[in-house]
Amino acid sequence: MRRVAASKVYINDKEFHNHVVELLDHFLVNHYPLQGELPMTEWLGGTIIIQGREAYHTPQVLSLAELCTYNTRSDSNIQRL
């Protein structure tokens, strides 16, 4: 399992700030607010996007309107975690 955190996380169009997501094979297992340093947690700059249960990461900060129109297959800024 991989535990990552970012200052902005979108989970099915809901926005969270300073949030941790736990992933297993690129799929969301758990998420919760970051309340302090956690061992074995990777801090990612930018934004983590969870659509359905699948996770993506973009180094750019995007507005919610931009996220809703993003095509993850053709845009190289979004990478699968």
Secondary structure by P-SEA (a helix, b strand, c coil): cbbbbccbbbcccccccbbbbbbcccccccccccccccccbbbbccbbbbcccbbbbbcccccaaaaaacccccccccccc
